Amino acid sequence: MVLKRPKIKRYLSSPVAIYTTFIERIATSVAIDKRFDRAPDIKDNYLFDLAYTVKAHYLVTNDHPLLNMKQVNKIKLISLADWRELIG
Protein backbone atom coordinates (compact mmCIF):
# COMPACT_ATOMS: atom_id res chain seq x y z
CA MET A 1 0.00 0.00 0.00
CA VAL A 2 1.42 3.33 -1.09
CA LEU A 3 0.22 5.17 2.03
CA LYS A 4 2.54 3.03 4.17
CA ARG A 5 5.67 4.01 2.24
CA PRO A 6 7.98 6.23 4.33
CA LYS A 7 8.11 8.83 1.52
CA ILE A 8 4.31 9.27 1.73
CA LYS A 9 3.69 8.45 5.38
CA ARG A 10 5.75 11.40 6.58
CA TYR A 11 3.12 13.76 5.09
CA LEU A 12 0.22 12.12 6.91
CA SER A 13 -0.95 13.58 10.20
CA SER A 14 -3.27 10.68 11.11
CA PRO A 15 -2.92 6.88 11.08
CA VAL A 16 -3.10 5.26 7.63
CA ALA A 17 -6.37 3.51 8.58
CA ILE A 18 -8.13 6.89 8.84
CA TYR A 19 -7.24 7.69 5.22
CA THR A 20 -8.13 4.26 3.86
CA THR A 21 -11.50 4.31 5.64
CA PHE A 22 -12.24 7.76 4.22
CA ILE A 23 -11.29 6.66 0.70
CA GLU A 24 -13.45 3.54 0.97
CA ARG A 25 -16.45 5.67 1.96
CA ILE A 26 -16.21 8.16 -0.90
CA ALA A 27 -14.80 5.97 -3.68
CA THR A 28 -16.75 4.38 -6.48
CA SER A 29 -15.77 0.96 -7.74
CA VAL A 30 -15.53 0.55 -11.52
CA ALA A 31 -14.72 -2.36 -13.77
CA ILE A 32 -11.81 -1.37 -15.98
CA ASP A 33 -12.61 -2.19 -19.57
CA LYS A 34 -9.58 -0.96 -21.50
CA ARG A 35 -6.12 -2.41 -21.92
CA PHE A 36 -3.44 0.23 -22.33
CA ASP A 37 0.10 -1.10 -22.88
CA ARG A 38 2.30 1.89 -23.71
CA ALA A 39 3.23 3.37 -20.32
CA PRO A 40 6.99 3.68 -19.72
CA ASP A 41 6.56 1.43 -16.67
CA ILE A 42 4.11 -1.42 -17.26
CA LYS A 43 2.89 -1.08 -13.67
CA ASP A 44 1.37 2.28 -14.69
CA ASN A 45 -0.77 0.93 -17.53
CA TYR A 46 -3.73 0.52 -15.17
CA LEU A 47 -3.80 4.30 -14.66
CA PHE A 48 -4.58 4.75 -18.34
CA ASP A 49 -7.06 1.87 -18.26
CA LEU A 50 -8.88 3.60 -15.43
CA ALA A 51 -8.67 7.05 -17.05
CA TYR A 52 -10.18 5.67 -20.28
CA THR A 53 -12.91 3.82 -18.40
CA VAL A 54 -14.07 6.89 -16.45
CA LYS A 55 -13.49 9.21 -19.42
CA ALA A 56 -10.98 11.35 -17.52
CA HIS A 57 -9.58 14.49 -19.09
CA TYR A 58 -6.44 14.59 -16.94
CA LEU A 59 -4.06 12.22 -15.26
CA VAL A 60 -2.26 14.03 -12.42
CA THR A 61 1.17 12.66 -11.56
CA ASN A 62 4.64 13.68 -10.49
CA ASP A 63 6.16 10.69 -12.30
CA HIS A 64 8.48 12.25 -14.89
CA PRO A 65 8.36 9.43 -17.46
CA LEU A 66 4.56 9.72 -17.48
CA LEU A 67 4.68 13.52 -17.64
CA ASN A 68 6.97 13.23 -20.67
CA MET A 69 4.12 11.54 -22.52
CA LYS A 70 2.24 14.90 -22.23
CA GLN A 71 -1.00 13.59 -23.74
CA VAL A 72 -2.42 10.20 -24.66
CA ASN A 73 -5.43 10.55 -26.94
CA LYS A 74 -7.71 12.92 -24.99
CA ILE A 75 -6.01 12.38 -21.62
CA LYS A 76 -3.57 15.14 -20.65
CA LEU A 77 -0.81 14.24 -18.20
CA ILE A 78 -0.08 17.08 -15.81
CA SER A 79 1.86 17.62 -12.60
CA LEU A 80 0.24 18.33 -9.27
CA ALA A 81 1.52 21.92 -9.49
CA ASP A 82 -0.11 22.34 -12.92
CA TRP A 83 -3.35 20.85 -11.61
CA ARG A 84 -3.38 23.25 -8.65
CA GLU A 85 -2.88 26.15 -11.06
CA LEU A 86 -5.63 24.80 -13.32
CA ILE A 87 -8.23 24.64 -10.55
CA GLY A 88 -7.17 27.96 -9.04
MMTF fields as JSON, N, C-alpha, C and O atoms, coordinates in Angstrom:
{
  "mmtfVersion": "1.0.0",
  "mmtfProducer": "UNKNOWN",
  "numBonds": 351,
  "numAtoms": 352,
  "numGroups": 88,
  "numChains": 1,
  "numModels": 1,
  "chainsPerModel": [1],
  "groupsPerChain": [88],
  "chainIdList": ["A"],
  "bondAtomList": [4, 2, 8, 6, 12, 10, 16, 14, 20, 18, 24, 22, 28, 26, 32, 30, 36, 34, 40, 38, 44, 42, 48, 46, 52, 50, 56, 54, 60, 58, 64, 62, 68, 66, 72, 70, 76, 74, 80, 78, 84, 82, 88, 86, 92, 90, 96, 94, 100, 98, 104, 102, 108, 106, 112, 110, 116, 114, 120, 118, 124, 122, 128, 126, 132, 130, 136, 134, 140, 138, 144, 142, 148, 146, 152, 150, 156, 154, 160, 158, 164, 162, 168, 166, 172, 170, 176, 174, 180, 178, 184, 182, 188, 186, 192, 190, 196, 194, 200, 198, 204, 202, 208, 206, 212, 210, 216, 214, 220, 218, 224, 222, 228, 226, 232, 230, 236, 234, 240, 238, 244, 242, 248, 246, 252, 250, 256, 254, 260, 258, 264, 262, 268, 266, 272, 270, 276, 274, 280, 278, 284, 282, 288, 286, 292, 290, 296, 294, 300, 298, 304, 302, 308, 306, 312, 310, 316, 314, 320, 318, 324, 322, 328, 326, 332, 330, 336, 334, 340, 338, 344, 342, 348, 346],
  "bondOrderList": [1, 1, 1, 1, 1, 1, 1, 1, 1, 1, 1, 1, 1, 1, 1, 1, 1, 1, 1, 1, 1, 1, 1, 1, 1, 1, 1, 1, 1, 1, 1, 1, 1, 1, 1, 1, 1, 1, 1, 1, 1, 1, 1, 1, 1, 1, 1, 1, 1, 1, 1, 1, 1, 1, 1, 1, 1, 1, 1, 1, 1, 1, 1, 1, 1, 1, 1, 1, 1, 1, 1, 1, 1, 1, 1, 1, 1, 1, 1, 1, 1, 1, 1, 1, 1, 1, 1],
  "groupList": [{"groupName": "MET", "atomNameList": ["N", "CA", "C", "O"], "elementList": ["N", "C", "C", "O"], "formalChargeList": [0, 0, 0, 0], "bondAtomList": [1, 0, 2, 1, 3, 2], "bondOrderList": [1, 1, 2], "singleLetterCode": "M", "chemCompType": "L-PEPTIDE LINKING"}, {"groupName": "VAL", "atomNameList": ["N", "CA", "C", "O"], "elementList": ["N", "C", "C", "O"], "formalChargeList": [0, 0, 0, 0], "bondAtomList": [1, 0, 2, 1, 3, 2], "bondOrderList": [1, 1, 2], "singleLetterCode": "V", "chemCompType": "L-PEPTIDE LINKING"}, {"groupName": "LEU", "atomNameList": ["N", "CA", "C", "O"], "elementList": ["N", "C", "C", "O"], "formalChargeList": [0, 0, 0, 0], "bondAtomList": [1, 0, 2, 1, 3, 2], "bondOrderList": [1, 1, 2], "singleLetterCode": "L", "chemCompType": "L-PEPTIDE LINKING"}, {"groupName": "LYS", "atomNameList": ["N", "CA", "C", "O"], "elementList": ["N", "C", "C", "O"], "formalChargeList": [0, 0, 0, 0], "bondAtomList": [1, 0, 2, 1, 3, 2], "bondOrderList": [1, 1, 2], "singleLetterCode": "K", "chemCompType": "L-PEPTIDE LINKING"}, {"groupName": "ARG", "atomNameList": ["N", "CA", "C", "O"], "elementList": ["N", "C", "C", "O"], "formalChargeList": [0, 0, 0, 0], "bondAtomList": [1, 0, 2, 1, 3, 2], "bondOrderList": [1, 1, 2], "singleLetterCode": "R", "chemCompType": "L-PEPTIDE LINKING"}, {"groupName": "PRO", "atomNameList": ["N", "CA", "C", "O"], "elementList": ["N", "C", "C", "O"], "formalChargeList": [0, 0, 0, 0], "bondAtomList": [1, 0, 2, 1, 3, 2], "bondOrderList": [1, 1, 2], "singleLetterCode": "P", "chemCompType": "L-PEPTIDE LINKING"}, {"groupName": "ILE", "atomNameList": ["N", "CA", "C", "O"], "elementList": ["N", "C", "C", "O"], "formalChargeList": [0, 0, 0, 0], "bondAtomList": [1, 0, 2, 1, 3, 2], "bondOrderList": [1, 1, 2], "singleLetterCode": "I", "chemCompType": "L-PEPTIDE LINKING"}, {"groupName": "TYR", "atomNameList": ["N", "CA", "C", "O"], "elementList": ["N", "C", "C", "O"], "formalChargeList": [0, 0, 0, 0], "bondAtomList": [1, 0, 2, 1, 3, 2], "bondOrderList": [1, 1, 2], "singleLetterCode": "Y", "chemCompType": "L-PEPTIDE LINKING"}, {"groupName": "SER", "atomNameList": ["N", "CA", "C", "O"], "elementList": ["N", "C", "C", "O"], "formalChargeList": [0, 0, 0, 0], "bondAtomList": [1, 0, 2, 1, 3, 2], "bondOrderList": [1, 1, 2], "singleLetterCode": "S", "chemCompType": "L-PEPTIDE LINKING"}, {"groupName": "ALA", "atomNameList": ["N", "CA", "C", "O"], "elementList": ["N", "C", "C", "O"], "formalChargeList": [0, 0, 0, 0], "bondAtomList": [1, 0, 2, 1, 3, 2], "bondOrderList": [1, 1, 2], "singleLetterCode": "A", "chemCompType": "L-PEPTIDE LINKING"}, {"groupName": "THR", "atomNameList": ["N", "CA", "C", "O"], "elementList": ["N", "C", "C", "O"], "formalChargeList": [0, 0, 0, 0], "bondAtomList": [1, 0, 2, 1, 3, 2], "bondOrderList": [1, 1, 2], "singleLetterCode": "T", "chemCompType": "L-PEPTIDE LINKING"}, {"groupName": "PHE", "atomNameList": ["N", "CA", "C", "O"], "elementList": ["N", "C", "C", "O"], "formalChargeList": [0, 0, 0, 0], "bondAtomList": [1, 0, 2, 1, 3, 2], "bondOrderList": [1, 1, 2], "singleLetterCode": "F", "chemCompType": "L-PEPTIDE LINKING"}, {"groupName": "GLU", "atomNameList": ["N", "CA", "C", "O"], "elementList": ["N", "C", "C", "O"], "formalChargeList": [0, 0, 0, 0], "bondAtomList": [1, 0, 2, 1, 3, 2], "bondOrderList": [1, 1, 2], "singleLetterCode": "E", "chemCompType": "L-PEPTIDE LINKING"}, {"groupName": "ASP", "atomNameList": ["N", "CA", "C", "O"], "elementList": ["N", "C", "C", "O"], "formalChargeList": [0, 0, 0, 0], "bondAtomList": [1, 0, 2, 1, 3, 2], "bondOrderList": [1, 1, 2], "singleLetterCode": "D", "chemCompType": "L-PEPTIDE LINKING"}, {"groupName": "ASN", "atomNameList": ["N", "CA", "C", "O"], "elementList": ["N", "C", "C", "O"], "formalChargeList": [0, 0, 0, 0], "bondAtomList": [1, 0, 2, 1, 3, 2], "bondOrderList": [1, 1, 2], "singleLetterCode": "N", "chemCompType": "L-PEPTIDE LINKING"}, {"groupName": "HIS", "atomNameList": ["N", "CA", "C", "O"], "elementList": ["N", "C", "C", "O"], "formalChargeList": [0, 0, 0, 0], "bondAtomList": [1, 0, 2, 1, 3, 2], "bondOrderList": [1, 1, 2], "singleLetterCode": "H", "chemCompType": "L-PEPTIDE LINKING"}, {"groupName": "GLN", "atomNameList": ["N", "CA", "C", "O"], "elementList": ["N", "C", "C", "O"], "formalChargeList": [0, 0, 0, 0], "bondAtomList": [1, 0, 2, 1, 3, 2], "bondOrderList": [1, 1, 2], "singleLetterCode": "Q", "chemCompType": "L-PEPTIDE LINKING"}, {"groupName": "TRP", "atomNameList": ["N", "CA", "C", "O"], "elementList": ["N", "C", "C", "O"], "formalChargeList": [0, 0, 0, 0], "bondAtomList": [1, 0, 2, 1, 3, 2], "bondOrderList": [1, 1, 2], "singleLetterCode": "W", "chemCompType": "L-PEPTIDE LINKING"}, {"groupName": "GLY", "atomNameList": ["N", "CA", "C", "O"], "elementList": ["N", "C", "C", "O"], "formalChargeList": [0, 0, 0, 0], "bondAtomList": [1, 0, 2, 1, 3, 2], "bondOrderList": [1, 1, 2], "singleLetterCode": "G", "chemCompType": "PEPTIDE LINKING"}],
  "groupTypeList": [0, 1, 2, 3, 4, 5, 3, 6, 3, 4, 7, 2, 8, 8, 5, 1, 9, 6, 7, 10, 10, 11, 6, 12, 4, 6, 9, 10, 8, 1, 9, 6, 13, 3, 4, 11, 13, 4, 9, 5, 13, 6, 3, 13, 14, 7, 2, 11, 13, 2, 9, 7, 10, 1, 3, 9, 15, 7, 2, 1, 10, 14, 13, 15, 5, 2, 2, 14, 0, 3, 16, 1, 14, 3, 6, 3, 2, 6, 8, 2, 9, 13, 17, 4, 12, 2, 6, 18],
  "groupIdList": [1, 2, 3, 4, 5, 6, 7, 8, 9, 10, 11, 12, 13, 14, 15, 16, 17, 18, 19, 20, 21, 22, 23, 24, 25, 26, 27, 28, 29, 30, 31, 32, 33, 34, 35, 36, 37, 38, 39, 40, 41, 42, 43, 44, 45, 46, 47, 48, 49, 50, 51, 52, 53, 54, 55, 56, 57, 58, 59, 60, 61, 62, 63, 64, 65, 66, 67, 68, 69, 70, 71, 72, 73, 74, 75, 76, 77, 78, 79, 80, 81, 82, 83, 84, 85, 86, 87, 88],
  "secStructList": [7, 4, 4, 4, 1, 2, 2, 2, 2, 6, 6, 7, 1, 1, 7, 2, 2, 2, 2, 2, 2, 2, 2, 2, 2, 2, 7, 7, 7, 7, 7, 7, 7, 7, 7, 7, 7, 7, 7, 1, 1, 4, 4, 4, 2, 2, 2, 2, 2, 2, 2, 2, 2, 6, 6, 7, 1, 3, 3, 3, 7, 7, 7, 2, 2, 2, 2, 6, 6, 7, 3, 3, 6, 6, 3, 3, 3, 3, 7, 2, 2, 2, 2, 2, 2, 2, 2, 7],
  "xCoordList": [0.845, 0.0, 0.888, 1.804, 0.604, 1.418, 1.422, 2.446, 0.294, 0.223, 1.181, 1.51, 1.627, 2.542, 4.005, 4.881, 4.275, 5.666, 6.185, 5.471, 7.419, 7.979, 7.912, 7.673, 8.122, 8.107, 6.74, 6.664, 5.679, 4.314, 3.878, 3.294, 4.159, 3.687, 4.13, 3.424, 5.26, 5.751, 4.865, 4.943, 4.028, 3.123, 1.754, 0.93, 1.509, 0.217, 0.203, 1.14, -0.859, -0.946, -1.79, -1.855, -2.434, -3.267, -2.821, -2.084, -3.26, -2.92, -3.443, -4.463, -2.751, -3.105, -4.547, -5.242, -5.003, -6.365, -7.425, -8.478, -7.173, -8.126, -8.297, -9.417, -7.197, -7.243, -7.899, -8.706, -7.546, -8.13, -9.635, -10.394, -10.07, -11.501, -12.218, -13.289, -11.655, -12.242, -12.36, -13.4, -11.29, -11.29, -12.347, -13.063, -12.448, -13.452, -14.872, -15.744, -15.109, -16.453, -16.827, -17.999, -15.866, -16.206, -15.937, -16.403, -15.198, -14.798, -15.928, -16.842, -15.831, -16.748, -15.944, -14.875, -16.451, -15.769, -16.203, -17.39, -15.231, -15.531, -14.789, -13.706, -15.384, -14.717, -13.934, -14.513, -12.658, -11.814, -12.001, -11.877, -12.301, -12.614, -11.657, -11.946, -10.559, -9.579, -8.277, -8.078, -7.425, -6.124, -5.025, -4.647, -4.523, -3.44, -2.125, -1.966, -1.187, 0.095, 1.302, 2.317, 1.196, 2.301, 2.931, 3.726, 2.608, 3.226, 4.705, 5.072, 5.558, 6.991, 7.274, 8.212, 6.461, 6.561, 5.259, 4.186, 5.332, 4.112, 3.184, 1.984, 3.731, 2.892, 1.967, 1.031, 2.208, 1.371, 0.267, -0.564, 0.248, -0.773, -2.189, -3.088, -2.388, -3.726, -4.254, -5.464, -3.351, -3.797, -4.502, -5.512, -3.956, -4.576, -5.859, -6.843, -5.847, -7.059, -8.187, -9.312, -7.877, -8.88, -9.306, -10.498, -8.351, -8.671, -9.587, -10.541, -9.303, -10.176, -11.572, -12.57, -11.64, -12.912, -13.825, -15.024, -13.254, -14.075, -14.114, -14.676, -13.507, -13.489, -12.85, -13.377, -11.708, -10.976, -10.346, -9.973, -10.237, -9.576, -8.107, -7.277, -7.799, -6.442, -5.993, -6.798, -4.696, -4.056, -2.998, -2.047, -3.159, -2.261, -1.201, -1.513, 0.057, 1.168, 2.413, 2.535, 3.323, 4.644, 5.704, 6.9, 5.266, 6.156, 6.646, 5.866, 7.934, 8.484, 8.347, 8.028, 8.574, 8.361, 6.919, 6.694, 5.949, 4.558, 4.323, 3.665, 4.855, 4.682, 5.282, 4.779, 6.35, 6.974, 6.057, 6.256, 5.068, 4.116, 3.19, 2.614, 3.041, 2.24, 0.749, -0.086, 0.404, -1.005, -1.121, -0.321, -2.12, -2.42, -3.878, -4.785, -4.086, -5.43, -5.998, -5.413, -7.107, -7.708, -7.282, -7.725, -6.433, -6.009, -4.703, -3.676, -4.763, -3.566, -2.887, -3.547, -1.578, -0.811, -0.203, 0.56, -0.554, -0.082, 0.447, 0.098, 1.298, 1.858, 0.851, -0.129, 1.099, 0.242, 0.257, -0.781, 1.415, 1.517, 0.663, -0.033, 0.717, -0.107, -1.589, -2.397, -1.954, -3.353, -3.846, -4.953, -3.007, -3.377, -3.597, -4.543, -2.74, -2.88, -4.16, -4.863, -4.453, -5.633, -6.93, -7.855, -6.987, -8.226, -8.301, -9.329, -7.178, -7.168, -7.071, -7.051],
  "yCoordList": [-1.182, 0.0, 1.243, 1.372, 2.126, 3.329, 4.211, 4.81, 4.299, 5.172, 4.753, 5.564, 3.516, 3.032, 3.282, 3.057, 3.742, 4.012, 5.208, 6.199, 5.133, 6.234, 7.587, 8.616, 7.583, 8.827, 9.511, 10.739, 8.738, 9.267, 9.45, 10.474, 8.47, 8.449, 9.691, 10.136, 10.231, 11.402, 12.637, 13.581, 12.637, 13.757, 13.57, 14.484, 12.413, 12.117, 12.501, 12.198, 13.164, 13.584, 12.631, 12.779, 11.656, 10.678, 9.274, 9.114, 8.261, 6.883, 6.544, 7.08, 5.673, 5.264, 4.771, 5.036, 4.063, 3.512, 4.601, 4.357, 5.777, 6.894, 7.258, 7.477, 7.324, 7.692, 6.595, 6.88, 5.351, 4.263, 4.148, 3.881, 4.345, 4.312, 5.44, 5.224, 6.614, 7.758, 7.477, 7.724, 6.963, 6.664, 5.615, 5.746, 4.587, 3.536, 4.101, 3.628, 5.091, 5.672, 6.551, 6.613, 7.224, 8.16, 7.596, 8.152, 6.511, 5.967, 5.212, 4.695, 5.167, 4.379, 3.284, 3.539, 2.085, 0.961, 0.877, 0.975, 0.696, 0.552, -0.648, -1.002, -1.26, -2.355, -1.74, -1.094, -1.938, -1.371, -2.188, -3.413, -1.491, -2.194, -1.892, -2.25, -1.26, -0.957, -1.682, -2.15, -1.767, -2.409, -1.598, -1.855, -0.618, 0.231, -0.502, -1.188, -0.38, -1.096, -0.272, -0.831, 1.054, 1.893, 2.771, 3.65, 2.568, 3.366, 2.993, 1.841, 3.966, 3.677, 2.563, 1.784, 2.497, 1.43, 0.642, 1.208, -0.64, -1.419, -1.415, -1.654, -1.145, -1.075, 0.14, 0.213, 1.088, 2.284, 2.168, 3.068, 1.09, 0.927, 1.014, 1.534, 0.508, 0.521, 1.948, 2.17, 2.909, 4.297, 4.773, 5.473, 4.382, 4.745, 3.953, 4.486, 2.673, 1.865, 2.53, 2.649, 2.953, 3.603, 4.944, 5.252, 5.737, 7.046, 6.899, 7.662, 5.92, 5.668, 5.251, 5.737, 4.36, 3.82, 4.916, 4.929, 5.834, 6.892, 8.158, 9.173, 8.085, 9.212, 10.459, 11.565, 10.254, 11.353, 12.266, 11.827, 13.526, 14.493, 14.664, 15.019, 14.405, 14.594, 13.389, 12.692, 13.169, 12.215, 13.036, 13.516, 13.199, 14.025, 13.129, 12.148, 13.478, 12.664, 13.527, 14.592, 13.055, 13.68, 12.729, 12.958, 11.674, 10.691, 11.254, 11.394, 11.573, 12.253, 11.468, 12.067, 10.158, 9.434, 9.546, 9.631, 9.546, 9.722, 11.148, 11.36, 12.121, 13.517, 13.777, 14.614, 13.068, 13.233, 12.783, 13.173, 11.975, 11.544, 12.693, 12.672, 13.691, 14.905, 14.663, 15.219, 13.861, 13.589, 12.241, 11.9, 11.49, 10.197, 10.262, 10.259, 10.322, 10.549, 11.809, 12.88, 11.726, 12.924, 13.152, 14.112, 12.286, 12.381, 13.172, 12.764, 14.315, 15.144, 14.732, 14.549, 14.588, 14.245, 15.528, 16.21, 15.843, 17.084, 16.815, 15.824, 17.726, 17.623, 18.138, 18.794, 17.839, 18.329, 19.857, 20.483, 20.455, 21.919, 22.501, 23.497, 21.877, 22.341, 22.17, 23.021, 21.086, 20.847, 21.913, 22.435, 22.216, 23.249, 24.588, 25.31, 24.909, 26.146, 26.107, 27.111, 24.97, 24.802, 25.035, 25.677, 24.51, 24.638, 25.93, 26.254, 26.657, 27.961, 27.84, 28.85],
  "zCoordList": [0.0, 0.0, 0.0, 0.812, -0.903, -1.094, 0.153, 0.48, 0.848, 2.025, 3.136, 4.001, 3.126, 4.167, 3.828, 4.664, 2.621, 2.241, 3.029, 3.181, 3.532, 4.327, 3.604, 4.235, 2.303, 1.522, 1.599, 1.594, 1.67, 1.733, 3.18, 3.536, 3.998, 5.383, 6.166, 7.07, 5.833, 6.576, 6.382, 7.169, 5.348, 5.091, 5.745, 5.724, 6.316, 6.909, 8.385, 9.123, 8.802, 10.199, 11.045, 12.265, 10.408, 11.107, 10.708, 9.735, 11.446, 11.079, 9.673, 9.239, 8.987, 7.627, 7.561, 6.58, 8.582, 8.583, 8.442, 7.852, 8.963, 8.84, 7.371, 6.911, 6.638, 5.218, 4.376, 3.491, 4.658, 3.856, 4.103, 3.171, 5.34, 5.639, 4.908, 4.341, 4.914, 4.216, 2.712, 2.102, 2.138, 0.704, 0.375, -0.618, 1.193, 0.969, 1.009, 0.28, 1.838, 1.964, 0.777, 0.407, 0.18, -0.903, -2.302, -3.297, -2.376, -3.682, -4.361, -3.718, -5.669, -6.479, -7.155, -7.711, -7.107, -7.739, -9.202, -9.512, -10.096, -11.519, -12.075, -11.609, -13.069, -13.768, -14.929, -15.804, -14.929, -15.978, -17.245, -17.237, -18.332, -19.567, -20.721, -21.863, -20.454, -21.504, -21.178, -20.057, -22.139, -21.917, -22.588, -23.732, -21.853, -22.332, -22.125, -21.115, -23.039, -22.881, -23.321, -23.736, -23.232, -23.712, -22.641, -22.974, -21.376, -20.316, -20.212, -20.443, -19.865, -19.722, -18.71, -18.879, -17.668, -16.667, -16.752, -16.546, -17.05, -17.264, -16.049, -16.186, -14.864, -13.67, -13.697, -12.901, -14.593, -14.693, -15.742, -15.861, -16.491, -17.528, -16.966, -17.626, -15.754, -15.166, -14.991, -15.026, -14.802, -14.658, -15.924, -15.862, -17.066, -18.336, -18.553, -19.065, -18.161, -18.259, -17.47, -17.955, -16.269, -15.429, -16.019, -16.063, -16.468, -17.053, -18.261, -18.412, -19.126, -20.278, -19.827, -20.359, -18.857, -18.4, -17.847, -18.125, -17.065, -16.452, -17.292, -16.882, -18.48, -19.42, -18.803, -18.914, -18.154, -17.523, -18.568, -19.656, -18.219, -19.092, -18.717, -19.554, -17.448, -16.943, -16.129, -15.511, -16.15, -15.261, -14.53, -15.147, -13.223, -12.419, -11.804, -11.129, -12.046, -11.562, -11.393, -11.997, -10.571, -10.494, -11.031, -10.852, -11.683, -12.295, -13.635, -14.577, -13.712, -14.891, -16.197, -17.224, -16.198, -17.461, -17.965, -19.173, -17.06, -17.481, -17.963, -18.982, -17.238, -17.644, -19.021, -19.771, -19.355, -20.671, -21.804, -22.954, -21.489, -22.515, -22.91, -23.997, -22.044, -22.231, -22.479, -21.764, -23.459, -23.742, -24.435, -25.305, -24.037, -24.665, -25.092, -24.261, -26.395, -26.941, -26.304, -26.467, -25.588, -24.991, -23.543, -22.911, -23.017, -21.617, -21.531, -22.075, -20.834, -20.647, -19.346, -18.323, -19.392, -18.204, -17.658, -18.341, -16.418, -15.813, -14.406, -13.766, -13.948, -12.604, -11.582, -11.935, -10.342, -9.268, -9.245, -9.031, -9.462, -9.487, -10.61, -10.413, -11.791, -12.916, -12.62, -12.993, -11.956, -11.605, -10.608, -10.734, -9.631, -8.651, -9.355, -9.04, -10.289, -11.06, -11.898, -12.008, -12.476, -13.325, -12.545, -13.043, -11.328, -10.546, -9.728, -9.134, -9.717, -9.039, -7.576, -6.873]
}
